[in-house]
């Protein structure tokens, strides 16, 4: 049987165009991922690695958030920075009061003071009142490269202080490192960080949340699901 050569040419051209289109989509996708990766931590590194940090980043020396539960305000979260003789001190306080079981209130209070020298954590004490259950977390630098952590059950563990940071969120390297100290219980966590858009990252692991930093690295937002039906969101009211 004879086949018209024009039909063969048309079929061939369509095949070539389809393959070209697929290849172009793959190339665009790869370039998109590459763009995200090279800009994943494109913060103001000169500031973050300087002796002026965190004051060069947070020029008001504070951060203030309101906390929303399913779009209703239930609390607040505040961070204050203060210069010390050889570094800086960070004081974090948070308060949540949320209704549950129609007439009962859940109250959570958080207070933390940490001291830093040359951008290294020297010590941190966290006091927590989880609806009447009071306990504390302590982190202490015991050598040039070791941290000692005492968790909520008074268990002590020693870890390297390299590429790890407390989960206080104000430090933008939280999305650079793949390890963190959970300041709610003292547990050392491994995390997987993925960039969602220019100013949003997803932290995946035993804890999961979305966190926002602006182009310079200022913390501007947080969102997570404490359970399947609830959304907690931090909305910044002062992040300068």
Beta strands, then each sheet from edge to edge (+ up, - down):
strand 1: 62-69
strand 2: 72-83
strand 3: 88-100
strand 4: 104-117
strand 5: 120-130
strand 6: 133-141
strand 7: 146-150
strand 8: 156-160
strand 9: 165-166
strand 10: 179-181
strand 11: 188-197
strand 12: 200-205
strand 13: 209-213
strand 14: 219-227
strand 15: 230-238
sheet 1: 8+ 7- 6+ 5- 4+ 3- 2+ 1- 15+ 14- 13+ 12- 11+ 10- 9-
end
